[in-house]
Amino acid sequence: MQAVIFGASGGIGRALVARLAARADISHIHAVSRSGTEADEKIMPHTADITSEADLAALAAALKGTGDIALVIVATGLLSDASGLQPEKSWRHQSLDAFEQVFRANTFGPALVAKHMLPLMPRKGRAVFAALSARVGSISDNRLGGWHAYRASKAALNMLVRNYAIEQARVNDRFIAVTLHPGTVDTGLSRPFQSNVPDAQLFSPDQSAGYLLKVIEGLTPANTGKSFDWAGKEIPA
């Protein structure tokens, strides 16, 4: 089968590409990122920004006719950056600019990926669309508050993927759409917030990628529309 990985130049995305490339059941991996990745026998790099409809339309056109895409993973996300974007500790720290940046990366981008990739996925047989979310996107599990833009963007992503699950089940009863929490991973996204994370709970990108792919392999149509953590445990909405 063919797979498409968005965010392929990031820590988790790169690890997902490497692990999929080592699998005999994968014929090609389309590695999508803004900066591009190296090609090899199985890995086909594509340059695209997930918040650009023009980029995604061009990518979809390039992939059309290459065969069914049975696995799509959106491994992108934004929590903070060097320009001053930081998760809010209180409602007093909210700003429109922060909400726009975070939602654009965490919600709008994956939504546009779905718009352009779902038509390329098979109408028969098992197919999986997965997007990386976060445990803090769970409304019922929220006991600390704060991190307003990030929490809300991930909660919105969870809702969108639930929508896609319902709609795609009407055309393929073996289609699965889920959001996945990768754990706390030693990447640029979590690095500023790792000080209180025990070593045993801090995963390397390769560890997390292995866990996520194992979860994906175990999914059934009964799981579609739900959110799961790296250990395969369902996260409440």
PLY file of the C-alpha trace (Angstrom):
ply
format ascii 1.0
element vertex 237
property float x
property float y
property float z
element edge 236
property int vertex1
property int vertex2
end_header
0.00 0.00 0.00
0.97 3.62 -0.35
1.21 6.07 2.55
1.34 9.85 2.75
3.04 11.47 5.74
2.59 15.20 6.31
5.22 16.88 8.47
7.81 14.42 7.16
10.77 16.63 8.04
9.75 16.92 11.71
10.87 14.58 14.46
7.86 12.25 14.57
7.12 12.58 10.85
10.67 11.64 9.88
10.57 8.64 12.20
7.23 7.51 10.75
8.65 7.69 7.23
11.71 5.65 8.23
9.68 2.95 9.96
7.20 2.68 7.09
10.04 2.46 4.56
11.31 -0.63 6.37
8.00 -2.44 6.00
7.42 -4.97 3.24
3.72 -4.13 2.94
4.46 -0.49 2.00
5.26 0.16 -1.65
5.78 3.93 -1.50
5.80 6.65 1.12
4.98 10.17 -0.05
6.90 12.35 2.42
5.36 15.82 2.51
6.92 18.83 4.23
7.60 22.51 3.69
11.37 21.98 3.52
11.51 18.73 1.59
13.15 15.39 2.48
15.63 13.04 0.85
14.35 10.48 -1.65
15.22 6.82 -1.86
13.79 3.66 -3.44
10.54 3.89 -1.47
10.43 7.49 -0.26
9.08 10.11 -2.63
9.54 13.67 -1.29
6.99 16.42 -1.90
7.17 20.05 -0.87
3.90 21.55 0.37
2.54 23.78 3.11
-0.58 22.23 4.64
-2.14 25.67 5.10
-1.87 26.38 1.36
-4.79 25.09 -0.70
-2.79 25.66 -3.88
0.03 23.45 -2.57
-2.36 20.70 -1.50
-4.31 20.81 -4.76
-1.04 20.45 -6.69
0.00 17.56 -4.45
-3.34 15.80 -4.92
-3.01 16.19 -8.68
0.48 14.67 -8.55
-0.71 11.72 -6.46
-3.86 11.05 -8.46
-3.42 7.99 -10.62
-0.52 6.58 -8.58
-2.87 4.14 -6.86
-5.01 4.16 -3.76
-3.57 5.91 -0.73
-4.41 3.54 2.12
-2.71 5.50 4.92
-2.51 9.24 5.55
-0.89 10.62 8.71
-0.79 14.32 9.56
2.20 14.66 11.89
2.30 18.42 12.25
1.61 20.77 15.14
2.39 24.10 16.78
2.56 24.96 20.48
5.17 27.72 20.72
7.84 29.36 18.60
10.91 31.58 18.78
8.93 34.70 17.92
7.22 34.76 21.31
4.26 32.45 20.85
3.72 30.62 24.14
0.85 28.57 25.62
-1.32 30.79 27.77
-1.28 30.32 31.56
-4.53 32.27 31.95
-7.37 33.74 29.91
-5.66 37.08 30.52
-2.88 36.06 28.13
-5.13 35.20 25.18
-4.60 37.03 21.90
-6.21 36.87 18.49
-2.81 36.54 16.83
-1.93 33.47 18.90
-5.30 31.85 18.23
-4.89 32.44 14.49
-1.37 30.99 14.41
-2.18 27.92 16.47
-5.50 27.11 14.80
-3.98 27.61 11.36
-1.32 24.97 12.06
-3.25 22.55 14.27
-6.78 22.67 12.89
-7.12 24.44 9.54
-4.08 22.74 7.98
-5.15 19.17 8.81
-8.69 20.03 7.65
-7.35 21.10 4.26
-5.24 17.95 4.08
-8.42 15.92 4.57
-10.20 17.90 1.88
-7.55 17.06 -0.70
-6.45 13.57 0.45
-9.72 11.83 1.31
-10.80 11.69 -2.37
-7.58 9.75 -3.12
-8.26 7.09 -0.51
-9.94 3.79 -1.46
-13.71 3.33 -1.44
-13.24 -0.36 -0.66
-10.94 -2.07 1.80
-9.14 -0.83 4.90
-7.90 2.76 4.86
-6.72 4.98 7.71
-6.61 8.76 8.06
-4.84 9.78 11.27
-3.89 13.19 12.64
-1.68 13.85 15.65
-3.68 15.49 18.40
-2.96 15.77 22.13
-4.44 14.56 25.39
-4.94 18.20 26.39
-7.50 18.46 23.58
-9.89 16.33 25.63
-12.63 18.51 27.13
-13.70 16.02 29.81
-10.08 15.30 30.83
-9.20 18.99 31.28
-8.45 19.55 34.97
-5.77 22.25 34.80
-7.05 24.90 32.39
-4.63 27.15 30.53
-3.03 26.51 27.14
-6.22 27.92 25.66
-5.36 28.15 21.96
-3.55 24.80 21.87
-6.24 22.92 23.79
-9.02 24.45 21.71
-7.24 23.80 18.40
-6.78 20.12 19.24
-10.37 19.75 20.51
-11.54 21.25 17.20
-9.30 18.85 15.29
-10.80 15.92 17.18
-14.28 17.09 16.17
-13.30 17.47 12.52
-11.85 13.97 12.37
-15.03 12.65 13.96
-16.94 14.33 11.13
-14.69 12.75 8.51
-15.19 9.33 10.10
-18.97 9.65 9.81
-18.89 10.90 6.24
-16.32 8.41 4.92
-18.11 5.45 6.51
-20.93 6.13 4.07
-18.65 5.37 1.11
-16.32 2.78 2.68
-17.39 0.77 5.70
-13.76 -0.16 6.40
-12.52 3.42 6.51
-10.98 4.58 9.81
-10.34 8.20 10.85
-8.73 8.88 14.22
-6.66 11.36 16.16
-3.61 10.13 18.05
-1.72 11.41 21.08
1.97 10.56 20.54
3.02 11.01 24.17
5.63 13.55 25.23
8.25 13.29 22.52
11.73 14.80 22.50
11.10 17.22 19.63
11.17 20.97 19.19
7.47 21.21 20.04
7.80 19.80 23.55
11.43 20.68 24.36
10.64 23.96 26.19
8.16 22.08 28.42
10.10 18.91 29.33
11.58 19.96 32.68
8.98 18.10 34.76
8.70 15.06 32.50
10.34 11.89 33.93
12.83 10.27 31.57
10.70 7.14 31.34
7.80 9.23 30.02
9.84 11.15 27.45
9.93 9.26 24.15
12.36 9.52 21.30
10.70 10.23 17.93
11.43 6.65 16.86
9.81 5.22 20.01
6.71 7.33 19.50
6.50 6.44 15.80
6.68 2.76 16.66
3.91 3.07 19.23
1.70 5.08 16.87
2.06 2.62 14.00
1.25 -0.25 16.34
-1.92 1.56 17.40
-2.85 2.19 13.76
-2.31 -1.48 12.89
-4.72 -2.52 15.64
-7.54 -0.16 14.69
-10.86 -1.48 13.41
-13.85 0.34 11.89
-15.41 0.29 15.37
-12.67 2.72 16.45
-13.30 5.30 13.76
-13.97 8.84 14.91
-12.22 8.36 18.23
-8.98 9.54 19.80
-6.28 7.22 21.15
-3.01 7.64 23.00
0.33 6.07 22.12
-0.56 2.96 24.16
-3.83 2.43 22.31
-6.03 3.68 25.13
-9.06 5.72 24.11
-8.97 9.37 25.16
-12.38 10.74 26.17
-13.84 13.58 24.15
0 1
1 2
2 3
3 4
4 5
5 6
6 7
7 8
8 9
9 10
10 11
11 12
12 13
13 14
14 15
15 16
16 17
17 18
18 19
19 20
20 21
21 22
22 23
23 24
24 25
25 26
26 27
27 28
28 29
29 30
30 31
31 32
32 33
33 34
34 35
35 36
36 37
37 38
38 39
39 40
40 41
41 42
42 43
43 44
44 45
45 46
46 47
47 48
48 49
49 50
50 51
51 52
52 53
53 54
54 55
55 56
56 57
57 58
58 59
59 60
60 61
61 62
62 63
63 64
64 65
65 66
66 67
67 68
68 69
69 70
70 71
71 72
72 73
73 74
74 75
75 76
76 77
77 78
78 79
79 80
80 81
81 82
82 83
83 84
84 85
85 86
86 87
87 88
88 89
89 90
90 91
91 92
92 93
93 94
94 95
95 96
96 97
97 98
98 99
99 100
100 101
101 102
102 103
103 104
104 105
105 106
106 107
107 108
108 109
109 110
110 111
111 112
112 113
113 114
114 115
115 116
116 117
117 118
118 119
119 120
120 121
121 122
122 123
123 124
124 125
125 126
126 127
127 128
128 129
129 130
130 131
131 132
132 133
133 134
134 135
135 136
136 137
137 138
138 139
139 140
140 141
141 142
142 143
143 144
144 145
145 146
146 147
147 148
148 149
149 150
150 151
151 152
152 153
153 154
154 155
155 156
156 157
157 158
158 159
159 160
160 161
161 162
162 163
163 164
164 165
165 166
166 167
167 168
168 169
169 170
170 171
171 172
172 173
173 174
174 175
175 176
176 177
177 178
178 179
179 180
180 181
181 182
182 183
183 184
184 185
185 186
186 187
187 188
188 189
189 190
190 191
191 192
192 193
193 194
194 195
195 196
196 197
197 198
198 199
199 200
200 201
201 202
202 203
203 204
204 205
205 206
206 207
207 208
208 209
209 210
210 211
211 212
212 213
213 214
214 215
215 216
216 217
217 218
218 219
219 220
220 221
221 222
222 223
223 224
224 225
225 226
226 227
227 228
228 229
229 230
230 231
231 232
232 233
233 234
234 235
235 236
